Amino acid sequence: EDLFNQGDDTFHTAIATASHNMFLQIAVREARRLQAQSSLIGMRGSVGGHAAKAVEEHDAIYQAIRAGDPEAAAHAAATHIDNTLDDYRREIQQRLFSPSG
């Protein structure tokens, strides 16, 4: 899990830095900060539980960038963001609405 988190952070930071887009850099930094905070409140290991799928999504983003295809990169990034957001929503709903044992 720690290795995935380190790679995940490196990947997102590298993409943001390479973009030379300060708005993307700020958004990624803030998203990573919020992700770190979620770990502190006990969601570590449960949110984003689709690590294997995330690696595939990262690869799709990387391959599109490498091929110089901005539309494919944007589509792959949007898919990754949507899937990650769905993971957070699912985990939060489960924590809020599942009966406590």
Secondary structure, 3 states (H helix, E strand, C coil): CHHHHHHHHHHHHHHHHHHCCHHHHHHHHHHHHHHHHHHHHHHCCCCCCCHHHHHHHHHHHHHHHHCCCHHHHHHHHHHHHHHHHHHHHHHHHHHHHCCCC
